[in-house]
Amino acid sequence: MQITKNSIETTAGPIEWFTGAVYLDAVAAPSGPSRLQAISVHFTPGARTAWHNHPNGQTIYVTEGTGLCQRRGGPIEVINPGDRVFFEPGEDHWHGAAPDRFMTHLAMLDVDDEGNAATWGEHVTDEDYNAAPAS
């Protein structure tokens, strides 16, 4: 058993990856044979990721608030606490908070053999985001 005391500060999400104010808290980082990465991601109202995909897929687990997610070409879905979303390996998608709600989710994934967690694309436009169903 290994206990790691929390010494990592909350960081702001990079503007290349996010629209709006997003904050990241590391939960697990790949080390040794484990390729698991887990991050608690805190989205302010209207904040969201850019389009992206993961080489080995990603699971998000909503812990609070109301969020939105979409795979490329699919409908925008409303997600709430306790909801789990799995994005297939290589599936372009985005996720974030509803326009009027905060949202926090736990993002879990396995990095690839080179340590890559994601490939990032263009930002989700306001027009596309605002096409979301009412939360």
ChimeraX commands (.cxc) that place a marker at each C-alpha (Angstrom):
marker #1 position 0.00,0.00,0.00 radius 0.5
marker #1 position 1.17,3.50,-0.81 radius 0.5
marker #1 position -0.46,6.69,0.44 radius 0.5
marker #1 position 0.39,9.88,-1.39 radius 0.5
marker #1 position -0.52,13.03,0.49 radius 0.5
marker #1 position -2.01,15.69,-1.74 radius 0.5
marker #1 position 0.80,18.09,-2.56 radius 0.5
marker #1 position -0.21,18.91,-6.13 radius 0.5
marker #1 position -1.91,22.26,-6.55 radius 0.5
marker #1 position -5.05,22.77,-8.58 radius 0.5
marker #1 position -4.09,24.00,-12.04 radius 0.5
marker #1 position -5.98,25.96,-14.64 radius 0.5
marker #1 position -6.87,24.03,-17.78 radius 0.5
marker #1 position -4.76,25.06,-20.78 radius 0.5
marker #1 position -6.53,27.52,-23.12 radius 0.5
marker #1 position -5.52,25.33,-26.07 radius 0.5
marker #1 position -7.68,22.51,-24.66 radius 0.5
marker #1 position -10.59,24.39,-23.03 radius 0.5
marker #1 position -13.06,27.22,-23.57 radius 0.5
marker #1 position -13.91,29.04,-20.34 radius 0.5
marker #1 position -12.53,28.54,-16.85 radius 0.5
marker #1 position -11.63,24.91,-16.11 radius 0.5
marker #1 position -9.58,23.61,-13.17 radius 0.5
marker #1 position -7.72,20.31,-12.88 radius 0.5
marker #1 position -6.86,18.21,-9.82 radius 0.5
marker #1 position -4.60,15.21,-10.46 radius 0.5
marker #1 position -5.89,11.96,-8.96 radius 0.5
marker #1 position -3.64,9.31,-10.53 radius 0.5
marker #1 position -0.67,9.51,-12.87 radius 0.5
marker #1 position 0.89,6.73,-14.94 radius 0.5
marker #1 position 3.84,5.13,-13.15 radius 0.5
marker #1 position 5.62,1.82,-13.44 radius 0.5
marker #1 position 3.44,-0.72,-15.20 radius 0.5
marker #1 position 0.23,1.28,-14.60 radius 0.5
marker #1 position -0.91,3.46,-17.50 radius 0.5
marker #1 position -3.89,4.90,-15.57 radius 0.5
marker #1 position -4.42,8.65,-15.58 radius 0.5
marker #1 position -7.28,10.16,-13.58 radius 0.5
marker #1 position -8.12,13.83,-13.15 radius 0.5
marker #1 position -10.93,15.60,-11.35 radius 0.5
marker #1 position -12.02,18.30,-13.81 radius 0.5
marker #1 position -14.01,21.31,-12.58 radius 0.5
marker #1 position -15.91,23.28,-15.25 radius 0.5
marker #1 position -17.49,26.68,-14.62 radius 0.5
marker #1 position -20.84,27.37,-16.34 radius 0.5
marker #1 position -20.40,27.26,-20.12 radius 0.5
marker #1 position -16.83,25.93,-19.95 radius 0.5
marker #1 position -15.96,22.95,-22.13 radius 0.5
marker #1 position -13.18,20.97,-23.74 radius 0.5
marker #1 position -12.08,21.37,-27.33 radius 0.5
marker #1 position -12.75,18.46,-29.67 radius 0.5
marker #1 position -10.36,15.65,-28.79 radius 0.5
marker #1 position -9.90,11.89,-28.70 radius 0.5
marker #1 position -7.99,9.34,-26.64 radius 0.5
marker #1 position -5.87,6.48,-28.00 radius 0.5
marker #1 position -7.32,4.00,-25.49 radius 0.5
marker #1 position -10.70,5.61,-24.86 radius 0.5
marker #1 position -11.88,7.57,-21.83 radius 0.5
marker #1 position -14.49,7.22,-19.11 radius 0.5
marker #1 position -15.89,10.27,-17.38 radius 0.5
marker #1 position -17.93,10.00,-14.17 radius 0.5
marker #1 position -19.97,13.07,-13.22 radius 0.5
marker #1 position -19.68,13.88,-9.51 radius 0.5
marker #1 position -21.62,17.16,-9.34 radius 0.5
marker #1 position -23.53,19.69,-11.40 radius 0.5
marker #1 position -24.94,19.34,-14.88 radius 0.5
marker #1 position -22.88,18.81,-17.99 radius 0.5
marker #1 position -23.02,18.24,-21.71 radius 0.5
marker #1 position -21.14,15.87,-23.97 radius 0.5
marker #1 position -21.12,15.03,-27.65 radius 0.5
marker #1 position -19.36,12.66,-29.99 radius 0.5
marker #1 position -18.66,14.06,-33.44 radius 0.5
marker #1 position -21.77,13.70,-35.59 radius 0.5
marker #1 position -23.99,12.76,-32.65 radius 0.5
marker #1 position -26.50,14.68,-30.53 radius 0.5
marker #1 position -25.47,16.73,-27.52 radius 0.5
marker #1 position -26.35,14.78,-24.37 radius 0.5
marker #1 position -27.11,16.14,-20.87 radius 0.5
marker #1 position -25.17,14.39,-18.08 radius 0.5
marker #1 position -25.77,14.54,-14.31 radius 0.5
marker #1 position -24.18,13.21,-11.10 radius 0.5
marker #1 position -23.70,9.46,-11.22 radius 0.5
marker #1 position -23.75,9.34,-15.02 radius 0.5
marker #1 position -20.82,7.58,-16.72 radius 0.5
marker #1 position -19.80,8.20,-20.31 radius 0.5
marker #1 position -17.33,6.01,-22.22 radius 0.5
marker #1 position -15.75,7.46,-25.33 radius 0.5
marker #1 position -14.32,4.79,-27.65 radius 0.5
marker #1 position -10.62,4.84,-28.60 radius 0.5
marker #1 position -10.09,7.49,-31.29 radius 0.5
marker #1 position -13.67,8.83,-31.00 radius 0.5
marker #1 position -13.73,12.64,-31.40 radius 0.5
marker #1 position -15.78,14.22,-28.64 radius 0.5
marker #1 position -16.12,17.10,-26.20 radius 0.5
marker #1 position -17.60,17.54,-22.73 radius 0.5
marker #1 position -18.20,20.38,-20.30 radius 0.5
marker #1 position -20.62,22.25,-18.09 radius 0.5
marker #1 position -24.15,23.28,-18.99 radius 0.5
marker #1 position -24.52,27.02,-19.73 radius 0.5
marker #1 position -25.98,27.79,-16.30 radius 0.5
marker #1 position -24.38,25.12,-14.08 radius 0.5
marker #1 position -21.01,24.09,-12.73 radius 0.5
marker #1 position -19.97,20.51,-13.48 radius 0.5
marker #1 position -17.23,18.29,-12.09 radius 0.5
marker #1 position -16.28,14.92,-13.48 radius 0.5
marker #1 position -13.60,12.35,-12.88 radius 0.5
marker #1 position -11.78,11.66,-16.17 radius 0.5
marker #1 position -10.13,8.22,-16.34 radius 0.5
marker #1 position -8.05,6.79,-19.15 radius 0.5
marker #1 position -5.00,4.70,-20.03 radius 0.5
marker #1 position -2.19,6.52,-21.80 radius 0.5
marker #1 position -0.66,4.82,-24.85 radius 0.5
marker #1 position 2.79,3.20,-25.01 radius 0.5
marker #1 position 4.42,6.62,-25.55 radius 0.5
marker #1 position 2.54,8.22,-22.64 radius 0.5
marker #1 position 0.05,10.13,-24.81 radius 0.5
marker #1 position -3.33,10.74,-23.18 radius 0.5
marker #1 position -5.15,12.70,-25.91 radius 0.5
marker #1 position -5.01,14.32,-29.32 radius 0.5
marker #1 position -6.52,17.79,-29.22 radius 0.5
marker #1 position -8.41,19.50,-32.04 radius 0.5
marker #1 position -10.34,22.68,-32.64 radius 0.5
marker #1 position -12.46,24.46,-30.04 radius 0.5
marker #1 position -16.19,23.81,-29.94 radius 0.5
marker #1 position -17.81,26.94,-31.35 radius 0.5
marker #1 position -20.33,28.93,-29.34 radius 0.5
marker #1 position -22.88,28.22,-32.08 radius 0.5
marker #1 position -22.38,24.46,-31.79 radius 0.5
marker #1 position -22.34,24.56,-27.98 radius 0.5
marker #1 position -25.52,26.66,-27.86 radius 0.5
marker #1 position -27.33,24.00,-29.94 radius 0.5
marker #1 position -27.39,21.91,-26.75 radius 0.5
marker #1 position -30.73,20.77,-25.32 radius 0.5
marker #1 position -32.02,22.65,-22.30 radius 0.5
marker #1 position -30.53,21.23,-19.12 radius 0.5
marker link #1:1,2 radius 0.2
marker link #1:2,3 radius 0.2
marker link #1:3,4 radius 0.2
marker link #1:4,5 radius 0.2
marker link #1:5,6 radius 0.2
marker link #1:6,7 radius 0.2
marker link #1:7,8 radius 0.2
marker link #1:8,9 radius 0.2
marker link #1:9,10 radius 0.2
marker link #1:10,11 radius 0.2
marker link #1:11,12 radius 0.2
marker link #1:12,13 radius 0.2
marker link #1:13,14 radius 0.2
marker link #1:14,15 radius 0.2
marker link #1:15,16 radius 0.2
marker link #1:16,17 radius 0.2
marker link #1:17,18 radius 0.2
marker link #1:18,19 radius 0.2
marker link #1:19,20 radius 0.2
marker link #1:20,21 radius 0.2
marker link #1:21,22 radius 0.2
marker link #1:22,23 radius 0.2
marker link #1:23,24 radius 0.2
marker link #1:24,25 radius 0.2
marker link #1:25,26 radius 0.2
marker link #1:26,27 radius 0.2
marker link #1:27,28 radius 0.2
marker link #1:28,29 radius 0.2
marker link #1:29,30 radius 0.2
marker link #1:30,31 radius 0.2
marker link #1:31,32 radius 0.2
marker link #1:32,33 radius 0.2
marker link #1:33,34 radius 0.2
marker link #1:34,35 radius 0.2
marker link #1:35,36 radius 0.2
marker link #1:36,37 radius 0.2
marker link #1:37,38 radius 0.2
marker link #1:38,39 radius 0.2
marker link #1:39,40 radius 0.2
marker link #1:40,41 radius 0.2
marker link #1:41,42 radius 0.2
marker link #1:42,43 radius 0.2
marker link #1:43,44 radius 0.2
marker link #1:44,45 radius 0.2
marker link #1:45,46 radius 0.2
marker link #1:46,47 radius 0.2
marker link #1:47,48 radius 0.2
marker link #1:48,49 radius 0.2
marker link #1:49,50 radius 0.2
marker link #1:50,51 radius 0.2
marker link #1:51,52 radius 0.2
marker link #1:52,53 radius 0.2
marker link #1:53,54 radius 0.2
marker link #1:54,55 radius 0.2
marker link #1:55,56 radius 0.2
marker link #1:56,57 radius 0.2
marker link #1:57,58 radius 0.2
marker link #1:58,59 radius 0.2
marker link #1:59,60 radius 0.2
marker link #1:60,61 radius 0.2
marker link #1:61,62 radius 0.2
marker link #1:62,63 radius 0.2
marker link #1:63,64 radius 0.2
marker link #1:64,65 radius 0.2
marker link #1:65,66 radius 0.2
marker link #1:66,67 radius 0.2
marker link #1:67,68 radius 0.2
marker link #1:68,69 radius 0.2
marker link #1:69,70 radius 0.2
marker link #1:70,71 radius 0.2
marker link #1:71,72 radius 0.2
marker link #1:72,73 radius 0.2
marker link #1:73,74 radius 0.2
marker link #1:74,75 radius 0.2
marker link #1:75,76 radius 0.2
marker link #1:76,77 radius 0.2
marker link #1:77,78 radius 0.2
marker link #1:78,79 radius 0.2
marker link #1:79,80 radius 0.2
marker link #1:80,81 radius 0.2
marker link #1:81,82 radius 0.2
marker link #1:82,83 radius 0.2
marker link #1:83,84 radius 0.2
marker link #1:84,85 radius 0.2
marker link #1:85,86 radius 0.2
marker link #1:86,87 radius 0.2
marker link #1:87,88 radius 0.2
marker link #1:88,89 radius 0.2
marker link #1:89,90 radius 0.2
marker link #1:90,91 radius 0.2
marker link #1:91,92 radius 0.2
marker link #1:92,93 radius 0.2
marker link #1:93,94 radius 0.2
marker link #1:94,95 radius 0.2
marker link #1:95,96 radius 0.2
marker link #1:96,97 radius 0.2
marker link #1:97,98 radius 0.2
marker link #1:98,99 radius 0.2
marker link #1:99,100 radius 0.2
marker link #1:100,101 radius 0.2
marker link #1:101,102 radius 0.2
marker link #1:102,103 radius 0.2
marker link #1:103,104 radius 0.2
marker link #1:104,105 radius 0.2
marker link #1:105,106 radius 0.2
marker link #1:106,107 radius 0.2
marker link #1:107,108 radius 0.2
marker link #1:108,109 radius 0.2
marker link #1:109,110 radius 0.2
marker link #1:110,111 radius 0.2
marker link #1:111,112 radius 0.2
marker link #1:112,113 radius 0.2
marker link #1:113,114 radius 0.2
marker link #1:114,115 radius 0.2
marker link #1:115,116 radius 0.2
marker link #1:116,117 radius 0.2
marker link #1:117,118 radius 0.2
marker link #1:118,119 radius 0.2
marker link #1:119,120 radius 0.2
marker link #1:120,121 radius 0.2
marker link #1:121,122 radius 0.2
marker link #1:122,123 radius 0.2
marker link #1:123,124 radius 0.2
marker link #1:124,125 radius 0.2
marker link #1:125,126 radius 0.2
marker link #1:126,127 radius 0.2
marker link #1:127,128 radius 0.2
marker link #1:128,129 radius 0.2
marker link #1:129,130 radius 0.2
marker link #1:130,131 radius 0.2
marker link #1:131,132 radius 0.2
marker link #1:132,133 radius 0.2
marker link #1:133,134 radius 0.2
marker link #1:134,135 radius 0.2
view
